[in-house]
Each structure stands twice: as C-alpha cells, then as structure tokens.
Amino acid sequence: MPFYIGANDDVSSLDPKAAGAWGALRGSVEVPVRRLHSLLDQHRVPADFDILSLDIEGMDVRVFNDLITNSDYRPRIVVIEAAYNGTTKRLSDVGVDAKACDLYSIVDITHANLILSLQG
C-alpha cells in the first residue's frame, strides 16, 4: 500500500489527503499494512486492556472502527485524534461506526483528541 511522504517531516500517512494537508507531497513508498487486531494478537494483548491511543494521521477512526467491528478487543479508554479543534460533539460526527458508538462515549475533548470510555 502506498505511504505518502509529506513535505512536512512530521506528517506522512496512508491517506494522501492527511499527508497533503500540511503541504505538497514529496512522494510515496510501498509499505506492508497490518490490521491492529493482528498486531495485538501477535503480542498476546488481553481483549480488555486499559488504554489505546491512536495518532495515525487521518486513519484513527478507520482503525478504531475496524478494531471494534472485526475483533473482540475492547480497550477501556481510547484516545483518537478526531476532535477537530474541539468541535466534535458526537462520535457519529466523525464516522465512528454504530457498534463503536453503542460501546463508547466521549468523556473528554482536547484541541486534537477525543477521549473515549467503554460504557458499562
């Protein structure tokens, strides 16, 4: 899969729009991609671990959705970079799947991040 190299050394991404948001793209390189739950499986992480923090330059919500939809992993607290200058009020506003919306609620918001808690 192509990994897009941003003009800004701090921002590169699998999402060309995310990498390009900081300036012109300098190119791309093919990289292997794995799903988060396969990495957690490989490292024998328990399904109910405490904290997951995702900062994946435009891929946070997609990876979070995939984890919840396609695995039994249920971290108690999740931090995702999807607050959009603190304007996000509901998980559904940023494309979080219905299943994850049923399981998690926003407990705090920073300028960049949503802090989610597993309900129940």
Secondary structure by P-SEA (a helix, b strand, c coil): cbbbbcccccccccccccccccccccbbbbbbbbcaaaaaaaacccccccbbbbbcccaaaaaaaaaaacccccccbbbccccccccccccccccccaaaaaccccccccccbbbbbbcc
